[in-house]
């Protein structure tokens, strides 16, 4: 089953300014949530300039990879 059927991507920006204009102390949150349970499977605290790139990469992999392959690929980059 494709990963986008089992997981949902949530991006929460801590401000309204675009990433390049945001203050350096702002931290955005990127989460991959399991649809069935609503639990967070993966998460990252990111700098504003990194948020968009990470979200685009996650969306691409969610739509292309199977759920097991997606989790194997992205779990090693998860924030602890």
ABEGO torsion letter per residue (X at the ends): XBAAAABBBBBBBABABBAAABBAABBBBBBBBBAAAGBBABBBBBBAAAAAAAAAAAAAAAAABBAAAAAAAAAAABBX
